[in-house]
Amino acid sequence: MNVDLLAAELTDGLEPPVSDVCMGLIHRFATIPATEQRRMSFTWLASLVDREWDDAIFQSAISAMTSVRNHPLILYFVMHDAVEDRELSIELGYVKESIQHHIFIHPTTGEEIPDFERLLVPVFRTSPAFQRRLHSDDA
């Protein structure tokens, strides 16, 4: 799909400068291989559009991109598993449930993890629906 058309469609209803940041990210995603559009940090995403990660406009754009039609971005978390010395991906729903119930059960060991919030790092990936639309030939 034409990137300009896709960006315009996905930012319809958003106001500048938030829509401008979203459009900038969408255009940058079009130039980055899909395999590199995983584990994207706030800092890295902000650098794509010359913003600071804690900039209010950038934060609003990221929020919009995780909730607009075809949600271009998916928020999830990673944590380091010291036992297996590897990184674990934790879906947003599991984190929300853990926060609601004030308990986090390690996904592989089944052990309760105290103070789990400090172990979780928020990251993003582009959604499969967005990737399909970005790389389709439909105009």
URSUL-V759109 format. One record per helix or strand. SS is the DSSP state (alpha for helix, beta for strand). FROM is the first residue (numbers start at 1). TO is the last residue. Records with the same first field share a line. If there is no record, write none. Layout:
BEGIN
SS: FROM-TO ; FROM-TO
END
This chain:
BEGIN
alpha: 3-10 ; 18-29 ; 34-36 ; 42-48 ; 56-65 ; 92-101 ; 116-119 ; 128-135
beta: 40-40 ; 73-81 ; 86-91 ; 105-105 ; 112-112 ; 121-126
END
